[in-house]
Amino acid sequence: MSFAETFKALADPVRRDILVMLKNGKLTAGEIAAKFDLTGATVSYHLSQLKKADLLFETKVKNYIYYEVNISVFEEVMLWVSQFSERREENVTIEGGEKNE
């Protein structure tokens, strides 16, 4: 996983909306496209960018491709981001004031 690819994919609001839609379960490209006023080609492009960033899995079932969120990538990003809040918490005293270091 590349953080650069992940953040690039997450930078687009349509792709973020697609991920939110998929948090409740698998959907086909047609089901996803029905929620947007976009061409099929545009939705396909957004899905390909999300797949490129490993944010989506795809599963083929008969004539359909189902998309679902790859939670492990989000977990990695959250672990990376959490290091910044951990550092801040180390610098805060019980009273809520900053430590002098």
C-alpha positions as CSV (number, residue, x, y, z in Angstrom):
1,M,0.0,0.0,0.0
2,S,1.2,3.5,-0.9
3,F,0.1,6.3,1.4
4,A,0.5,8.6,-1.6
5,E,-2.0,6.6,-3.7
6,T,-4.4,6.2,-0.7
7,F,-4.5,9.9,0.1
8,K,-4.8,10.8,-3.6
9,A,-7.8,8.5,-3.9
10,L,-9.3,9.9,-0.8
11,A,-8.9,13.5,-2.0
12,D,-11.8,13.2,-4.3
13,P,-15.3,13.7,-2.8
14,V,-17.0,11.3,-5.2
15,R,-14.6,8.5,-4.2
16,R,-15.2,9.3,-0.5
17,D,-18.9,9.0,-1.1
18,I,-18.5,5.7,-2.8
19,L,-16.5,4.4,0.1
20,V,-19.2,5.6,2.5
21,M,-21.8,3.8,0.4
22,L,-19.8,0.6,0.5
23,K,-19.3,0.6,4.3
24,N,-22.7,-1.2,4.6
25,G,-21.8,-4.0,2.2
26,K,-21.0,-5.0,-1.3
27,L,-22.5,-3.2,-4.3
28,T,-22.2,-3.6,-8.1
29,A,-20.9,-0.7,-10.3
30,G,-24.5,-0.2,-11.5
31,E,-25.8,0.1,-8.0
32,I,-23.1,2.6,-7.2
33,A,-23.6,4.6,-10.5
34,A,-27.4,4.8,-9.8
35,K,-26.6,7.0,-6.7
36,F,-24.7,9.6,-8.8
37,D,-25.4,11.9,-11.7
38,L,-22.3,10.7,-13.5
39,T,-21.6,8.7,-16.6
40,G,-20.8,5.0,-16.3
41,A,-17.3,5.8,-17.6
42,T,-16.8,8.3,-14.8
43,V,-17.9,5.9,-12.1
44,S,-15.7,3.3,-13.6
45,Y,-12.7,5.7,-13.4
46,H,-13.4,6.4,-9.7
47,L,-13.7,2.7,-9.0
48,S,-10.4,2.0,-10.7
49,Q,-8.7,4.8,-8.7
50,L,-10.0,3.3,-5.5
51,K,-8.8,-0.2,-6.6
52,K,-5.4,1.2,-7.5
53,A,-5.1,2.5,-4.0
54,D,-6.2,-0.9,-2.6
55,L,-9.2,0.7,-1.0
56,L,-11.6,-1.7,-2.7
57,F,-11.8,-5.4,-3.3
58,E,-13.8,-6.7,-6.3
59,T,-15.5,-10.1,-6.4
60,K,-17.0,-11.6,-9.6
61,V,-20.2,-13.4,-9.3
62,K,-21.7,-14.7,-12.5
63,N,-22.1,-11.6,-14.7
64,Y,-21.6,-9.1,-11.9
65,I,-18.6,-7.5,-10.2
66,Y,-19.2,-6.6,-6.6
67,Y,-17.1,-3.9,-4.8
68,E,-16.4,-3.8,-1.1
69,V,-14.2,-1.7,1.2
70,N,-10.7,-3.0,2.1
71,I,-10.7,-2.3,5.8
72,S,-7.1,-3.2,6.3
73,V,-5.9,-0.2,4.4
74,F,-8.0,2.1,6.6
75,E,-6.6,0.4,9.6
76,E,-3.0,1.0,8.4
77,V,-3.8,4.7,7.8
78,M,-5.4,5.0,11.2
79,L,-2.4,3.5,12.9
80,W,-0.1,5.9,11.0
81,V,-2.3,8.9,12.0
82,S,-2.7,7.8,15.6
83,Q,1.1,8.2,16.2
84,F,0.5,12.0,16.1
85,S,-2.2,12.0,18.7
86,E,-0.1,9.6,20.9
87,R,2.8,12.1,20.8
88,R,0.5,15.0,21.8
89,E,-1.0,12.9,24.7
90,E,2.5,12.3,26.0
91,N,3.0,16.1,26.3
92,V,-0.2,16.8,28.2
93,T,-0.3,16.6,32.0
94,I,-3.2,15.3,34.1
95,E,-4.4,18.8,34.7
96,G,-4.6,19.5,31.0
97,G,-1.6,21.8,30.8
98,E,1.4,21.2,28.5
99,K,4.6,19.8,29.9
100,N,7.7,21.9,29.7
101,E,10.4,19.9,27.8
